[in-house]
Amino acid sequence: MQIYISEEAIIADVQERFRRLYPRLKLEFFHKSALPGECCDEKDKFAANTPIEKIRILHSFGWLDISHYRTALAVEHDLRCLFGLHGHIFHKAGDIWLQTTTTGHLTLEELNAGDAEKATAFQLPEEPEKE
C-alpha cells in the first residue's frame, strides 16, 4: 500500500488516503518535529487545506510506503527523509487522538487494531511479588 506525494496535493488529500486504509489512525503535519518521546505542539500543526508544496523542505515527490507491516516511526522517518515533511501518526484511544510517542515501534496494523492500548496499559500483578 502506498500513497503518492505529489507537488499538487494538499494535506487533506494525503490524510484522506491514509485514513481510508487505517480508520483508527490519522496523519498530521507540523512545522517541526518533536524530540523522541515528546508530542508536537498543536499550534505547530498545518491546516488541512495547506498545499504540500508549501510545507516541505525537500522538493521531491514519489511514493510513500504505508504497508500494514511498517511501523509508525518508519513512516514518519520516510516522510522526513524522502519528502522533507514533519508528519506524525496519531491513534485513537477511546474518544481521543494520541500521538505515537511511546508506541511508534508498533506497526500500522497493530495501531489501527487498537493494540497500542494493550502495549502501553499499566496492569497490576495478580499477586504481590515475594522476596
HELIX and SHEET records of a PDB file:
HELIX    1   1 ILE A   11  LEU A   21  1                                  11    
HELIX    2   2 GLU A   42  ASP A   44  5                                   3    
HELIX    3   3 ILE A   52  ILE A   55  1                                   4    
HELIX    4   4 ALA A   72  PHE A   83  1                                  12    
HELIX    5   5 LEU A  108  ASN A  112  1                                   5    
HELIX    6   6 ASP A  115  THR A  120  1                                   6    
SHEET    1   A 2 GLN A   2  ILE A   5  0                                        
SHEET    2   A 2 GLY A  62  ASP A  65 -1                                        
SHEET    1   B 3 LEU A  25  PHE A  30  0                                        
SHEET    2   B 3 HIS A  86  ALA A  93 -1                                        
SHEET    3   B 3 ILE A  96  GLN A  99 -1                                        
END                                                                             
